[in-house]
Amino acid sequence: MYQEPEKTAENWSSAIREQQEASRENQPSEESKGEQPNIELSDRLRKFLDIPMRLEVVVGSTTMTLGELLQLAPGSVVELEQSVESPVDIKVNGKLVAKGEIVIVEDRFGVRIIDIIGRDERIKRLV
């Protein structure tokens, strides 16, 4: 189904606004905000902010033999090991950084971040 780019952009803007409103509602009150660190970016760090990073969303995976792979044809269905309800992996430059859920706006896919992998967890995964 073709949709004009302006309409698609409007739908995505609407979905993003809804998400921002929901996240504002879930933010801590003014009293507890003082407990969170205020992150100030140094000029040295700002220089790195425009470096492109490859973000990928992994919906699922499977293992198959070479014979099974060679038998694939258009219309073949490959069953993935992940269930539909499971969160998807969000990777940056091949490293897991978050978990998310797939969202659909009109005829486009997106991902809503539901959990960010902490520094300690990322280090554990490296070992």
N, CA, C and O atoms as a Tinker XYZ file with bonds, in Angstrom:
   508  protein
     1  N      0.841000   -1.177000    0.000000    73     2
     2  CA     0.000000    0.000000    0.000000    64     1     3
     3  C      0.885000    1.239000    0.000000    63     2     4     5
     4  O      1.656000    1.450000    0.936000    81     3
     5  N      0.782000    2.055000   -1.035000    73     3     6
     6  CA     1.582000    3.275000   -1.127000    64     5     7
     7  C      0.958000    4.369000   -0.291000    63     6     8     9
     8  O     -0.259000    4.557000   -0.270000    81     7
     9  N      1.834000    5.087000    0.402000    73     7    10
    10  CA     1.361000    6.224000    1.182000    64     9    11
    11  C      2.314000    7.371000    0.935000    63    10    12    13
    12  O      3.527000    7.170000    0.879000    81    11
    13  N      1.787000    8.562000    0.789000    73    11    14
    14  CA     2.620000    9.721000    0.518000    64    13    15
    15  C      3.596000    9.939000    1.669000    63    14    16    17
    16  O      3.243000    9.733000    2.831000    81    15
    17  N      4.844000   10.362000    1.345000    73    15    18
    18  CA     5.871000   10.557000    2.387000    64    17    19
    19  C      5.437000   11.503000    3.489000    63    18    20    21
    20  O      5.791000   11.298000    4.650000    81    19
    21  N      4.670000   12.545000    3.147000    73    19    22
    22  CA     4.236000   13.496000    4.174000    64    21    23
    23  C      3.340000   12.811000    5.202000    63    22    24    25
    24  O      3.458000   13.065000    6.401000    81    23
    25  N      2.436000   11.935000    4.727000    73    23    26
    26  CA     1.517000   11.218000    5.619000    64    25    27
    27  C      2.293000   10.251000    6.504000    63    26    28    29
    28  O      2.015000   10.148000    7.698000    81    27
    29  N      3.271000    9.535000    5.927000    73    27    30
    30  CA     4.086000    8.610000    6.705000    64    29    31
    31  C      4.874000    9.356000    7.779000    63    30    32    33
    32  O      4.929000    8.923000    8.930000    81    31
    33  N      5.483000   10.479000    7.398000    73    31    34
    34  CA     6.237000   11.284000    8.371000    64    33    35
    35  C      5.323000   11.779000    9.481000    63    34    36    37
    36  O      5.718000   11.805000   10.646000    81    35
    37  N      4.105000   12.170000    9.128000    73    35    38
    38  CA     3.134000   12.640000   10.126000    64    37    39
    39  C      2.771000   11.520000   11.101000    63    38    40    41
    40  O      2.676000   11.754000   12.305000    81    39
    41  N      2.567000   10.306000   10.588000    73    39    42
    42  CA     2.233000    9.172000   11.446000    64    41    43
    43  C      3.377000    8.834000   12.399000    63    42    44    45
    44  O      3.146000    8.554000   13.575000    81    43
    45  N      4.617000    8.858000   11.888000    73    43    46
    46  CA     5.766000    8.586000   12.757000    64    45    47
    47  C      5.908000    9.686000   13.804000    63    46    48    49
    48  O      6.198000    9.398000   14.966000    81    47
    49  N      5.710000   10.919000   13.415000    73    47    50
    50  CA     5.785000   12.023000   14.383000    64    49    51
    51  C      4.761000   11.835000   15.486000    63    50    52    53
    52  O      5.054000   12.056000   16.661000    81    51
    53  N      3.567000   11.429000   15.107000    73    51    54
    54  CA     2.515000   11.196000   16.089000    64    53    55
    55  C      2.900000   10.065000   17.048000    63    54    56    57
    56  O      2.702000   10.180000   18.257000    81    55
    57  N      3.449000    8.977000   16.507000    73    55    58
    58  CA     3.857000    7.851000   17.358000    64    57    59
    59  C      4.981000    8.263000   18.305000    63    58    60    61
    60  O      4.991000    7.856000   19.466000    81    59
    61  N      5.914000    9.057000   17.824000    73    59    62
    62  CA     7.030000    9.509000   18.667000    64    61    63
    63  C      6.518000   10.439000   19.759000    63    62    64    65
    64  O      6.965000   10.349000   20.903000    81    63
    65  N      5.580000   11.340000   19.423000    73    63    66
    66  CA     4.994000   12.226000   20.439000    64    65    67
    67  C      4.298000   11.425000   21.533000    63    66    68    69
    68  O      4.439000   11.730000   22.717000    81    67
    69  N      3.543000   10.394000   21.133000    73    67    70
    70  CA     2.873000    9.545000   22.120000    64    69    71
    71  C      3.883000    8.888000   23.051000    63    70    72    73
    72  O      3.668000    8.816000   24.261000    81    71
    73  N      4.988000    8.407000   22.479000    73    71    74
    74  CA     6.020000    7.759000   23.291000    64    73    75
    75  C      6.648000    8.755000   24.252000    63    74    76    77
    76  O      6.885000    8.428000   25.415000    81    75
    77  N      6.922000    9.970000   23.777000    73    75    78
    78  CA     7.520000   10.983000   24.644000    64    77    79
    79  C      6.584000   11.347000   25.786000    63    78    80    81
    80  O      7.029000   11.525000   26.920000    81    79
    81  N      5.290000   11.460000   25.497000    73    79    82
    82  CA     4.318000   11.762000   26.548000    64    81    83
    83  C      4.265000   10.633000   27.572000    63    82    84    85
    84  O      4.187000   10.884000   28.775000    81    83
    85  N      4.306000    9.392000   27.095000    73    83    86
    86  CA     4.276000    8.253000   28.011000    64    85    87
    87  C      5.537000    8.219000   28.866000    63    86    88    89
    88  O      5.466000    7.902000   30.053000    81    87
    89  N      6.683000    8.538000   28.284000    73    87    90
    90  CA     7.919000    8.501000   29.071000    64    89    91
    91  C      7.956000    9.640000   30.080000    63    90    92    93
    92  O      8.526000    9.485000   31.160000    81    91
    93  N      7.351000   10.800000   29.744000    73    91    94
    94  CA     7.280000   11.900000   30.713000    64    93    95
    95  C      6.446000   11.509000   31.917000    63    94    96    97
    96  O      6.767000   11.869000   33.049000    81    95
    97  N      5.366000   10.765000   31.669000    73    95    98
    98  CA     4.508000   10.318000   32.764000    64    97    99
    99  C      5.229000    9.343000   33.682000    63    98   100   101
   100  O      4.942000    9.284000   34.878000    81    99
   101  N      6.169000    8.575000   33.125000    73    99   102
   102  CA     6.895000    7.571000   33.907000    64   101   103
   103  C      8.167000    8.110000   34.533000    63   102   104   105
   104  O      8.845000    7.385000   35.261000    81   103
   105  N      8.511000    9.369000   34.270000    73   103   106
   106  CA     9.725000    9.930000   34.847000    64   105   107
   107  C      9.526000   10.221000   36.326000    63   106   108   109
   108  O      8.408000   10.476000   36.773000    81   107
   109  N     10.636000   10.181000   37.094000    73   107   110
   110  CA    10.526000   10.451000   38.526000    64   109   111
   111  C     10.106000   11.887000   38.805000    63   110   112   113
   112  O     10.253000   12.771000   37.961000    81   111
   113  N      9.584000   12.098000   39.997000    73   111   114
   114  CA     9.134000   13.428000   40.394000    64   113   115
   115  C     10.327000   14.361000   40.552000    63   114   116   117
   116  O     11.480000   13.933000   40.505000    81   115
   117  N     10.028000   15.648000   40.739000    73   115   118
   118  CA    11.080000   16.657000   40.871000    64   117   119
   119  C     12.019000   16.362000   42.040000    63   118   120   121
   120  O     13.217000   16.630000   41.959000    81   119
   121  N     11.468000   15.802000   43.141000    73   119   122
   122  CA    12.295000   15.529000   44.310000    64   121   123
   123  C     13.348000   14.462000   44.003000    63   122   124   125
   124  O     14.495000   14.577000   44.436000    81   123
   125  N     12.961000   13.429000   43.259000    73   123   126
   126  CA    13.902000   12.344000   43.003000    64   125   127
   127  C     14.815000   12.630000   41.827000    63   126   128   129
   128  O     15.794000   11.912000   41.623000    81   127
   129  N     14.518000   13.669000   41.043000    73   127   130
   130  CA    15.386000   13.999000   39.916000    64   129   131
   131  C     16.774000   14.397000   40.391000    63   130   132   133
   132  O     17.755000   14.152000   39.689000    81   131
   133  N     16.879000   15.008000   41.572000    73   131   134
   134  CA    18.174000   15.421000   42.090000    64   133   135
   135  C     19.095000   14.238000   42.348000    63   134   136   137
   136  O     20.312000   14.409000   42.424000    81   135
   137  N     18.534000   13.048000   42.482000    73   135   138
   138  CA    19.341000   11.867000   42.755000    64   137   139
   139  C     20.041000   11.352000   41.504000    63   138   140   141
   140  O     21.038000   10.636000   41.607000    81   139
   141  N     19.531000   11.706000   40.317000    73   139   142
   142  CA    20.130000   11.237000   39.086000    64   141   143
   143  C     21.262000   12.164000   38.685000    63   142   144   145
   144  O     21.163000   13.378000   38.865000    81   143
   145  N     22.351000   11.599000   38.135000    73   143   146
   146  CA    23.467000   12.458000   37.742000    64   145   147
   147  C     23.092000   13.319000   36.540000    63   146   148   149
   148  O     22.417000   12.859000   35.620000    81   147
   149  N     23.536000   14.567000   36.559000    73   147   150
   150  CA    23.332000   15.469000   35.448000    64   149   151
   151  C     24.525000   15.311000   34.514000    63   150   152   153
   152  O     25.651000   15.638000   34.888000    81   151
   153  N     24.290000   14.819000   33.319000    73   151   154
   154  CA    25.387000   14.518000   32.408000    64   153   155
   155  C     25.672000   15.731000   31.531000    63   154   156   157
   156  O     24.828000   16.150000   30.740000    81   155
   157  N     26.847000   16.279000   31.677000    73   155   158
   158  CA    27.309000   17.379000   30.846000    64   157   159
   159  C     28.341000   16.817000   29.885000    63   158   160   161
   160  O     29.278000   16.138000   30.304000    81   159
   161  N     28.177000   17.095000   28.605000    73   159   162
   162  CA    29.114000   16.597000   27.621000    64   161   163
   163  C     30.237000   17.605000   27.423000    63   162   164   165
   164  O     29.996000   18.792000   27.202000    81   163
   165  N     31.455000   17.116000   27.505000    73   163   166
   166  CA    32.600000   17.991000   27.289000    64   165   167
   167  C     32.737000   18.275000   25.797000    63   166   168   169
   168  O     32.172000   17.564000   24.966000    81   167
   169  N     33.487000   19.314000   25.470000    73   167   170
   170  CA    33.721000   19.641000   24.063000    64   169   171
   171  C     34.443000   18.500000   23.359000    63   170   172   173
   172  O     34.210000   18.250000   22.176000    81   171
   173  N     35.317000   17.808000   24.082000    73   171   174
   174  CA    36.040000   16.682000   23.483000    64   173   175
   175  C     35.079000   15.563000   23.106000    63   174   176   177
   176  O     35.222000   14.950000   22.048000    81   175
   177  N     34.103000   15.294000   23.963000    73   175   178
   178  CA    33.138000   14.233000   23.696000    64   177   179
   179  C     32.176000   14.633000   22.586000    63   178   180   181
   180  O     31.781000   13.790000   21.780000    81   179
   181  N     31.800000   15.886000   22.533000    73   179   182
   182  CA    30.872000   16.363000   21.500000    64   181   183
   183  C     31.408000   16.100000   20.095000    63   182   184   185
   184  O     30.624000   15.920000   19.164000    81   183
   185  N     32.711000   16.077000   19.927000    73   183   186
   186  CA    33.319000   15.831000   18.611000    64   185   187
   187  C     32.968000   14.446000   18.082000    63   186   188   189
   188  O     33.002000   14.220000   16.872000    81   187
   189  N     32.635000   13.524000   18.968000    73   187   190
   190  CA    32.349000   12.152000   18.558000    64   189   191
   191  C     30.867000   11.896000   18.283000    63   190   192   193
   192  O     30.511000   10.826000   17.790000    81   191
   193  N     30.009000   12.850000   18.589000    73   191   194
   194  CA    28.573000   12.622000   18.498000    64   193   195
   195  C     28.057000   12.415000   17.083000    63   194   196   197
   196  O     26.960000   11.885000   16.906000    81   195
   197  N     28.816000   12.818000   16.070000    73   195   198
   198  CA    28.335000   12.643000   14.699000    64   197   199
   199  C     28.950000   11.422000   14.009000    63   198   200   201
   200  O     28.821000   11.275000   12.794000    81   199
   201  N     29.610000   10.555000   14.758000    73   199   202
   202  CA    30.166000    9.329000   14.187000    64   201   203
   203  C     29.026000    8.354000   13.926000    63   202   204   205
   204  O     28.253000    8.044000   14.832000    81   203
   205  N     28.918000    7.871000   12.691000    73   203   206
   206  CA    27.821000    6.932000   12.393000    64   205   207
   207  C     28.013000    5.591000   13.100000    63   206   208   209
   208  O     29.121000    5.056000   13.150000    81   207
   209  N     26.944000    5.069000   13.632000    73   207   210
   210  CA    26.938000    3.770000   14.301000    64   209   211
   211  C     25.877000    2.912000   13.628000    63   210   212   213
   212  O     24.797000    3.401000   13.296000    81   211
   213  N     26.181000    1.636000   13.426000    73   211   214
   214  CA    25.234000    0.722000   12.788000    64   213   215
   215  C     24.323000    0.143000   13.861000    63   214   216   217
   216  O     24.788000   -0.565000   14.755000    81   215
   217  N     23.027000    0.439000   13.780000    73   215   218
   218  CA    22.049000   -0.101000   14.708000    64   217   219
   219  C     21.266000   -1.175000   13.978000    63   218   220   221
   220  O     20.776000   -0.949000   12.872000    81   219
   221  N     21.147000   -2.341000   14.593000    73   219   222
   222  CA    20.362000   -3.411000   13.997000    64   221   223
   223  C     19.420000   -3.992000   15.036000    63   222   224   225
   224  O     19.718000   -4.013000   16.230000    81   223
   225  N     18.287000   -4.459000   14.560000    73   223   226
   226  CA    17.293000   -5.084000   15.409000    64   225   227
   227  C     17.194000   -6.541000   14.975000    63   226   228   229
   228  O     16.857000   -6.836000   13.828000    81   227
   229  N     17.490000   -7.443000   15.897000    73   227   230
   230  CA    17.490000   -8.872000   15.592000    64   229   231
   231  C     16.154000   -9.462000   16.016000    63   230   232   233
   232  O     15.852000   -9.559000   17.206000    81   231
   233  N     15.372000   -9.849000   15.044000    73   231   234
   234  CA    14.046000  -10.391000   15.295000    64   233   235
   235  C     14.143000  -11.837000   15.760000    63   234   236   237
   236  O     13.327000  -12.276000   16.570000    81   235
   237  N     15.110000  -12.575000   15.271000    73   235   238
   238  CA    15.273000  -13.970000   15.655000    64   237   239
   239  C     16.381000  -14.608000   14.857000    63   238   240   241
   240  O     16.975000  -13.978000   13.982000    81   239
   241  N     16.657000  -15.864000   15.161000    73   239   242
   242  CA    17.684000  -16.606000   14.445000    64   241   243
   243  C     17.346000  -18.085000   14.509000    63   242   244   245
   244  O     16.450000  -18.500000   15.244000    81   243
   245  N     18.057000  -18.856000   13.749000    73   243   246
   246  CA    17.889000  -20.296000   13.758000    64   245   247
   247  C     19.168000  -20.936000   13.247000    63   246   248   249
   248  O     20.023000  -20.267000   12.666000    81   247
   249  N     19.287000  -22.216000   13.466000    73   247   250
   250  CA    20.416000  -22.979000   12.955000    64   249   251
   251  C     19.869000  -24.007000   11.972000    63   250   252   253
   252  O     18.881000  -24.686000   12.255000    81   251
   253  N     20.516000  -24.114000   10.821000    73   251   254
   254  CA    20.090000  -25.111000    9.841000    64   253   255
   255  C     21.318000  -25.709000    9.164000    63   254   256   257
   256  O     22.400000  -25.123000    9.150000    81   255
   257  N     21.112000  -26.872000    8.615000    73   255   258
   258  CA    22.216000  -27.545000    7.928000    64   257   259
   259  C     22.392000  -26.914000    6.550000    63   258   260   261
   260  O     21.521000  -26.196000    6.059000    81   259
   261  N     23.533000  -27.197000    5.944000    73   259   262
   262  CA    23.803000  -26.704000    4.603000    64   261   263
   263  C     22.768000  -27.248000    3.623000    63   262   264   265
   264  O     22.332000  -26.536000    2.719000    81   263
   265  N     22.378000  -28.506000    3.801000    73   263   266
   266  CA    21.365000  -29.104000    2.935000    64   265   267
   267  C     20.040000  -28.384000    3.031000    63   266   268   269
   268  O     19.391000  -28.135000    2.015000    81   267
   269  N     19.624000  -28.039000    4.264000    73   267   270
   270  CA    18.375000  -27.304000    4.452000    64   269   271
   271  C     18.465000  -25.915000    3.819000    63   270   272   273
   272  O     17.504000  -25.432000    3.221000    81   271
   273  N     19.618000  -25.288000    3.957000    73   271   274
   274  CA    19.823000  -23.961000    3.389000    64   273   275
   275  C     19.721000  -23.997000    1.872000    63   274   276   277
   276  O     19.119000  -23.111000    1.266000    81   275
   277  N     20.311000  -25.025000    1.256000    73   275   278
   278  CA    20.291000  -25.134000   -0.204000    64   277   279
   279  C     18.897000  -25.443000   -0.743000    63   278   280   281
   280  O     18.623000  -25.195000   -1.917000    81   279
   281  N     18.017000  -25.979000    0.095000    73   279   282
   282  CA    16.659000  -26.297000   -0.344000    64   281   283
   283  C     15.707000  -25.106000   -0.267000    63   282   284   285
   284  O     14.565000  -25.198000   -0.718000    81   283
   285  N     16.168000  -23.984000    0.304000    73   283   286
   286  CA    15.306000  -22.807000    0.395000    64   285   287
   287  C     15.014000  -22.241000   -0.989000    63   286   288   289
   288  O     15.879000  -22.228000   -1.865000    81   287
   289  N     13.804000  -21.783000   -1.168000    73   287   290
   290  CA    13.371000  -21.185000   -2.425000    64   289   291
   291  C     12.405000  -20.054000   -2.107000    63   290   292   293
   292  O     11.944000  -19.939000   -0.971000    81   291
   293  N     12.091000  -19.216000   -3.091000    73   291   294
   294  CA    11.096000  -18.167000   -2.818000    64   293   295
   295  C      9.804000  -18.789000   -2.291000    63   294   296   297
   296  O      9.282000  -19.749000   -2.858000    81   295
   297  N      9.309000  -18.233000   -1.216000    73   295   298
   298  CA     8.100000  -18.750000   -0.591000    64   297   299
   299  C      8.381000  -19.685000    0.575000    63   298   300   301
   300  O      7.468000  -20.030000    1.326000    81   299
   301  N      9.654000  -20.106000    0.738000    73   299   302
   302  CA    10.007000  -20.966000    1.872000    64   301   303
   303  C      9.818000  -20.190000    3.169000    63   302   304   305
   304  O     10.035000  -18.979000    3.214000    81   303
   305  N      9.414000  -20.889000    4.216000    73   303   306
   306  CA     9.262000  -20.279000    5.533000    64   305   307
   307  C     10.334000  -20.849000    6.444000    63   306   308   309
   308  O     10.485000  -22.066000    6.549000    81   307
   309  N     11.072000  -19.979000    7.096000    73   307   310
   310  CA    12.118000  -20.399000    8.032000    64   309   311
   311  C     11.626000  -20.076000    9.437000    63   310   312   313
   312  O     11.363000  -18.917000    9.757000    81   311
   313  N     11.504000  -21.098000   10.269000    73   311   314
   314  CA    11.050000  -20.904000   11.643000    64   313   315
   315  C     12.206000  -20.383000   12.489000    63   314   316   317
   316  O     13.302000  -20.943000   12.468000    81   315
   317  N     11.956000  -19.320000   13.224000    73   315   318
   318  CA    12.969000  -18.734000   14.096000    64   317   319
   319  C     12.812000  -19.274000   15.510000    63   318   320   321
   320  O     11.727000  -19.705000   15.902000    81   319
   321  N     13.905000  -19.249000   16.276000    73   319   322
   322  CA    13.896000  -19.788000   17.634000    64   321   323
   323  C     13.196000  -18.861000   18.624000    63   322   324   325
   324  O     12.887000  -19.283000   19.738000    81   323
   325  N     12.944000  -17.632000   18.251000    73   323   326
   326  CA    12.356000  -16.648000   19.149000    64   325   327
   327  C     10.845000  -16.601000   18.970000    63   326   328   329
   328  O     10.349000  -16.667000   17.846000    81   327
   329  N     10.112000  -16.487000   20.077000    73   327   330
   330  CA     8.653000  -16.401000   19.976000    64   329   331
   331  C      8.245000  -14.961000   19.654000    63   330   332   333
   332  O      9.041000  -14.033000   19.798000    81   331
   333  N      7.024000  -14.794000   19.226000    73   331   334
   334  CA     6.510000  -13.490000   18.830000    64   333   335
   335  C      6.498000  -12.524000   20.018000    63   334   336   337
   336  O      6.734000  -11.329000   19.841000    81   335
   337  N      6.226000  -13.025000   21.222000    73   335   338
   338  CA     6.121000  -12.166000   22.399000    64   337   339
   339  C      7.473000  -11.757000   22.965000    63   338   340   341
   340  O      7.545000  -10.812000   23.751000    81   339
   341  N      8.537000  -12.440000   22.588000    73   339   342
   342  CA     9.862000  -12.158000   23.142000    64   341   343
   343  C     10.383000  -10.811000   22.672000    63   342   344   345
   344  O     10.142000  -10.415000   21.531000    81   343
   345  N     11.103000  -10.096000   23.549000    73   343   346
   346  CA    11.713000   -8.839000   23.117000    64   345   347
   347  C     12.793000   -9.109000   22.068000    63   346   348   349
   348  O     13.423000  -10.167000   22.068000    81   347
   349  N     12.994000   -8.152000   21.189000    73   347   350
   350  CA    14.023000   -8.270000   20.164000    64   349   351
   351  C     15.321000   -7.661000   20.683000    63   350   352   353
   352  O     15.306000   -6.785000   21.548000    81   351
   353  N     16.442000   -8.133000   20.147000    73   351   354
   354  CA    17.746000   -7.585000   20.519000    64   353   355
   355  C     18.029000   -6.347000   19.680000    63   354   356   357
   356  O     17.783000   -6.334000   18.474000    81   355
   357  N     18.545000   -5.310000   20.324000    73   355   358
   358  CA    18.972000   -4.100000   19.630000    64   357   359
   359  C     20.483000   -4.029000   19.787000    63   358   360   361
   360  O     21.003000   -3.961000   20.901000    81   359
   361  N     21.173000   -4.047000   18.669000    73   359   362
   362  CA    22.631000   -4.060000   18.689000    64   361   363
   363  C     23.174000   -2.803000   18.014000    63   362   364   365
   364  O     22.616000   -2.307000   17.036000    81   363
   365  N     24.274000   -2.308000   18.564000    73   363   366
   366  CA    24.995000   -1.201000   17.950000    64   365   367
   367  C     26.383000   -1.719000   17.629000    63   366   368   369
   368  O     27.112000   -2.175000   18.510000    81   367
   369  N     26.739000   -1.642000   16.357000    73   367   370
   370  CA    28.017000   -2.180000   15.868000    64   369   371
   371  C     28.217000   -3.622000   16.321000    63   370   372   373
   372  O     29.324000   -4.015000   16.691000    81   371
   373  N     27.144000   -4.407000   16.291000    73   371   374
   374  CA    27.219000   -5.819000   16.616000    64   373   375
   375  C     27.180000   -6.161000   18.091000    63   374   376   377
   376  O     27.202000   -7.341000   18.439000    81   375
   377  N     27.125000   -5.182000   18.963000    73   375   378
   378  CA    27.098000   -5.411000   20.412000    64   377   379
   379  C     25.701000   -5.138000   20.959000    63   378   380   381
   380  O     25.103000   -4.103000   20.665000    81   379
   381  N     25.186000   -6.074000   21.758000    73   379   382
   382  CA    23.866000   -5.918000   22.353000    64   381   383
   383  C     23.863000   -4.738000   23.320000    63   382   384   385
   384  O     24.677000   -4.686000   24.243000    81   383
   385  N     22.951000   -3.793000   23.111000    73   383   386
   386  CA    22.863000   -2.625000   23.988000    64   385   387
   387  C     21.490000   -2.461000   24.620000    63   386   388   389
   388  O     21.348000   -1.761000   25.623000    81   387
   389  N     20.458000   -3.112000   24.031000    73   387   390
   390  CA    19.112000   -2.921000   24.561000    64   389   391
   391  C     18.200000   -4.041000   24.084000    63   390   392   393
   392  O     18.547000   -4.828000   23.204000    81   391
   393  N     17.022000   -4.084000   24.698000    73   391   394
   394  CA    15.937000   -4.973000   24.279000    64   393   395
   395  C     14.773000   -4.075000   23.880000    63   394   396   397
   396  O     14.617000   -2.973000   24.406000    81   395
   397  N     13.964000   -4.557000   22.951000    73   395   398
   398  CA    12.866000   -3.727000   22.494000    64   397   399
   399  C     11.700000   -4.552000   21.996000    63   398   400   401
   400  O     11.732000   -5.783000   21.997000    81   399
   401  N     10.678000   -3.845000   21.573000    73   399   402
   402  CA     9.516000   -4.503000   20.982000    64   401   403
   403  C      9.224000   -3.837000   19.643000    63   402   404   405
   404  O      9.389000   -2.628000   19.483000    81   403
   405  N      8.790000   -4.645000   18.691000    73   403   406
   406  CA     8.490000   -4.150000   17.359000    64   405   407
   407  C      7.183000   -3.361000   17.390000    63   406   408   409
   408  O      6.199000   -3.789000   17.992000    81   407
   409  N      7.190000   -2.206000   16.735000    73   407   410
   410  CA     5.982000   -1.412000   16.575000    64   409   411
   411  C      5.761000   -1.193000   15.086000    63   410   412   413
   412  O      6.709000   -1.167000   14.302000    81   411
   413  N      4.508000   -1.038000   14.710000    73   411   414
   414  CA     4.165000   -0.812000   13.313000    64   413   415
   415  C      3.321000    0.450000   13.237000    63   414   416   417
   416  O      2.313000    0.582000   13.931000    81   415
   417  N      3.740000    1.369000   12.392000    73   415   418
   418  CA     2.984000    2.574000   12.122000    64   417   419
   419  C      2.721000    2.587000   10.625000    63   418   420   421
   420  O      3.642000    2.696000    9.815000    81   419
   421  N      1.438000    2.474000   10.274000    73   419   422
   422  CA     1.032000    2.340000    8.876000    64   421   423
   423  C      1.731000    1.114000    8.289000    63   422   424   425
   424  O      1.479000   -0.005000    8.737000    81   423
   425  N      2.597000    1.301000    7.302000    73   423   426
   426  CA     3.257000    0.163000    6.667000    64   425   427
   427  C      4.754000    0.130000    6.960000    63   426   428   429
   428  O      5.520000   -0.452000    6.192000    81   427
   429  N      5.179000    0.750000    8.065000    73   427   430
   430  CA     6.608000    0.816000    8.418000    64   429   431
   431  C      6.836000    0.179000    9.783000    63   430   432   433
   432  O      5.987000    0.258000   10.671000    81   431
   433  N      8.003000   -0.458000    9.934000    73   431   434
   434  CA     8.402000   -1.046000   11.208000    64   433   435
   435  C      9.229000   -0.052000   12.004000    63   434   436   437
   436  O      9.890000    0.821000   11.442000    81   435
   437  N      9.182000   -0.197000   13.304000    73   435   438
   438  CA    10.031000    0.552000   14.210000    64   437   439
   439  C     10.292000   -0.324000   15.425000    63   438   440   441
   440  O      9.793000   -1.446000   15.503000    81   439
   441  N     11.063000    0.177000   16.360000    73   439   442
   442  CA    11.330000   -0.575000   17.582000    64   441   443
   443  C     11.231000    0.380000   18.766000    63   442   444   445
   444  O     11.760000    1.491000   18.727000    81   443
   445  N     10.547000   -0.065000   19.819000    73   443   446
   446  CA    10.434000    0.706000   21.060000    64   445   447
   447  C     11.374000    0.065000   22.070000    63   446   448   449
   448  O     11.274000   -1.130000   22.346000    81   447
   449  N     12.271000    0.845000   22.612000    73   447   450
   450  CA    13.236000    0.335000   23.585000    64   449   451
   451  C     12.520000    0.106000   24.906000    63   450   452   453
   452  O     11.864000    1.003000   25.436000    81   451
   453  N     12.653000   -1.115000   25.435000    73   451   454
   454  CA    12.005000   -1.423000   26.715000    64   453   455
   455  C     13.024000   -1.658000   27.827000    63   454   456   457
   456  O     12.674000   -1.600000   29.006000    81   455
   457  N     14.290000   -1.924000   27.462000    73   455   458
   458  CA    15.316000   -2.143000   28.481000    64   457   459
   459  C     16.678000   -1.860000   27.872000    63   458   460   461
   460  O     16.984000   -2.337000   26.779000    81   459
   461  N     17.491000   -1.090000   28.569000    73   459   462
   462  CA    18.855000   -0.824000   28.126000    64   461   463
   463  C     19.787000   -1.688000   28.963000    63   462   464   465
   464  O     19.708000   -1.706000   30.191000    81   463
   465  N     20.667000   -2.399000   28.278000    73   463   466
   466  CA    21.608000   -3.291000   28.956000    64   465   467
   467  C     22.624000   -2.441000   29.708000    63   466   468   469
   468  O     23.269000   -1.571000   29.123000    81   467
   469  N     22.763000   -2.697000   31.001000    73   467   470
   470  CA    23.688000   -1.943000   31.834000    64   469   471
   471  C     25.135000   -2.254000   31.511000    63   470   472   473
   472  O     25.445000   -3.267000   30.883000    81   471
   473  N     26.012000   -1.375000   31.947000    73   471   474
   474  CA    27.453000   -1.517000   31.679000    64   473   475
   475  C     27.993000   -2.845000   32.203000    63   474   476   477
   476  O     28.750000   -3.526000   31.511000    81   475
   477  N     27.603000   -3.216000   33.431000    73   475   478
   478  CA    28.093000   -4.470000   34.016000    64   477   479
   479  C     27.649000   -5.678000   33.207000    63   478   480   481
   480  O     28.422000   -6.613000   32.994000    81   479
   481  N     26.397000   -5.652000   32.757000    73   479   482
   482  CA    25.879000   -6.756000   31.948000    64   481   483
   483  C     26.604000   -6.868000   30.623000    63   482   484   485
   484  O     26.900000   -7.970000   30.159000    81   483
   485  N     26.895000   -5.703000   30.000000    73   483   486
   486  CA    27.630000   -5.718000   28.721000    64   485   487
   487  C     29.020000   -6.306000   28.915000    63   486   488   489
   488  O     29.501000   -7.058000   28.067000    81   487
   489  N     29.668000   -5.969000   30.022000    73   487   490
   490  CA    31.005000   -6.510000   30.294000    64   489   491
   491  C     30.936000   -8.012000   30.500000    63   490   492   493
   492  O     31.807000   -8.737000   30.019000    81   491
   493  N     29.903000   -8.507000   31.217000    73   491   494
   494  CA    29.736000   -9.958000   31.428000    64   493   495
   495  C     29.612000  -10.679000   30.099000    63   494   496   497
   496  O     30.158000  -11.769000   29.934000    81   495
   497  N     28.898000  -10.084000   29.144000    73   495   498
   498  CA    28.677000  -10.720000   27.848000    64   497   499
   499  C     29.974000  -10.792000   27.025000    63   498   500   501
   500  O     30.092000  -11.632000   26.133000    81   499
   501  N     30.926000   -9.932000   27.314000    73   499   502
   502  CA    32.202000   -9.958000   26.594000    64   501   503
   503  C     33.085000  -11.116000   27.046000    63   502   504   505
   504  O     33.907000  -11.616000   26.277000    81   503
   505  N     32.912000  -11.535000   28.291000    73   503   506
   506  CA    33.784000  -12.578000   28.846000    64   505   507
   507  C     33.290000  -13.952000   28.488000    63   506   508
   508  O     33.903000  -14.948000   28.872000    81   507
